[in-house]
């Protein structure tokens, strides 16, 4: 996607000197380093920052932001660079703060089922660390993203249908504001009615209101029993209707993922599997042994009513890992179907009663298009994704993908849905917020102006100032 | 509690004339009506508004706020008047907007498990309306509060340990801003990453940022099996430790309520029951028949390890209603123990690992005080309440309750807890936010200034401007 036109000032040499004094060789202006930090995993055009600062502490982030604030220089936070809507692109240049070296797990409160981590800790690192405690952190967007980045983009993923998104699973944040002040958004209590919900305000704000440096997350006991199953269906509507009925019946399924036939063909090839090439649901059930058996029976009965085939079970930890790794590799698998292609990933989310209709109409739209695509979805939430496999040499394919994306978002909005269930806004989806939020967008703009009057925090993202 | 000193301008006669023209006899300046609308169920000093406007629609609320904004006159929203920290007090006079006649249930989306209601709909009204759908709305703060008020104060209550608070159960809001503009904070999709989380910003803002006129709430299927039980313990520590272990074991208990011996004596007298006068837990289990049996077995084993007596079961709907009605009447029951007394209710919430310690220290503090009190708690959340039964003729009792309250809040804050788990801030707890939030309070103030530059929305609550 072409870049939005933002004015770009050359960076002030005296700022670079001050940052260098603060950070020594943890400040880099090397082209390769800057280029790496200006792009994410999306199709959106990268924009390199002028410098990258590798921070080690909240105090350092505060000092860096204070210096940038004095020079009115943009500041962009960077975790693992796995965003999908251009969130890390330095549209107006400036200083990228790389938080990946802030990777300390500060505290695990086993009794309270929570952990306090620095923003650069990744979800896999946390779960590895928790291994002996019997606890785990469930939010799983696929990529091994940093928890700071996941909080900043309000990530969710395959487990959200049971455990919620980052919105529900962040208890508190430490945030560096646009003038360098440091706040803590909440206490460690599970609930509070003590003032405005700053935690939820910063969750999903994509670095435009402040930089998240520490995250307190909820943890859960590893369930006594976990089992996963795969089930294919005659049509995508049958699969989706099974999901809808499962949710409406209140079955506390932990994961319920849809892959269309194209996506199944792709993962078969990529992950050397031999699933049937048909619309397929991947399930995972968590609970006591009896509870898991009961959930599975209910869901099997629903699937069978909708023409679903036999459940193929993955009960050992290895089988489950293989199954979910294949699901997580769906994006790369889709791209491998068209060698040399680049992916354009997009997502929408609708009320579940509209999900079958929204997916069917979208699939019809795609069927008549020359650009190949694959569909996967966290369908228990009403959320699904498309990836377009684009030939980068063919600008008309980009235009066509853009047109299909516009139509899909418009369709989701017309069904009381949202332009993005989990990828966020970045600069890729900014224009859709006008029709999605109407006047509410002006409230977002007022908040942005109040907290970042000079528009230095990740400018050009979420709200156009 | 004495009133904070806020400057009070006499209301502009021309504003009253304009409001009268808009609303006819739905504008009242009668003393009795104004007095009724300036007080809630708390001990805090009432402050009557100058006029009360009974609104029938979002458009009317918008028109009223616009007129008040032109005159820079305060606007206070009123639902059922059941707040507990002085939230409805018109500290600087102005116009109270009574939303109780906005009591239409606009839409129930059975398939999506949600409902859209006007702000004046009460929780009991909604559940009555849902009776034939197989769905229910779980949040239950005791009082039959309006859903607008419950959203505005981020209410929770007995079911929160399983179903979350209003924070988790509001999907979207319609809000009238300080200048009369109307926004919708979100779509009906279950999750979204499309911009700042305005829904969560307005939930808990107590009418200081805007007036909530419509609420979209999540609904749940009525569980196949529900059963409730009562169990008494030798000491309050034993009861609390049973709760902690239950939560840490991830048992999805729907309700887990603590009542101390004083509170049990009170409900025995008030509700003509004959429970043992000892620290007691009230449980409720929701799920499939097998799931409920499994949960109950786990919890019984935990309770028995901590000296808990036999579970006394309430399985029929009538028995359960009686049990929970007694719990909900706890406040009135406590006051009835000391005829002529007035209640001062307060609550705090701490990480569950500190709950036993926090309650024990608080009980020790209370034991040496001449003011009688009773303790109840939504202990699964780490949240508990005190009610002081105060002789209003004895000012030293008010001072003493204030001192005990200050000490309890300080204790909770020292344990990484919050000054209020669910009652909210109003003007009763405003001063505690300084130590609770530190610099973050200035962010709340910036947001307040940005959205309500003339400070007309419920002035003198949450943040001091």
Interface residues (C-beta under 8 A of the other chain):
Chain A: X109 X111 X112 X113 X114 X153 X154 X155 X156 X160 X164 X165 X167 X168 X177 X181 X182 X183 X184 X185 X186 X187 X188 X189 X190 X191 X192 X193 X194 X195 X196 X197 X198 X200 X201 X203 X204 X205 X209 X220 X221 X223 X244 X247 X248 X249 X250 X288 X290 X291 X294 X349 X350 X351 X352 X353 X381 X382 X383 X412 X413 X416 X417 X418 X419 X420 X421 X422 X423 X424 X425 X429 X432 X433 X436 X437 X438 X439 X440 X441 X442 X443 X444 X446 X447 X449 X450 X451 X462 X463
Chain B: X109 X111 X112 X113 X114 X153 X154 X155 X156 X160 X164 X165 X167 X168 X177 X181 X182 X183 X184 X185 X186 X187 X188 X189 X190 X191 X192 X193 X194 X195 X196 X197 X198 X200 X201 X203 X204 X205 X209 X220 X221 X223 X244 X247 X248 X249 X250 X288 X290 X291 X294 X349 X350 X351 X352 X353 X381 X382 X383 X412 X413 X416 X417 X418 X419 X420 X421 X422 X423 X424 X425 X429 X432 X433 X436 X437 X438 X439 X440 X441 X442 X443 X444 X446 X447 X449 X450 X451 X462 X463
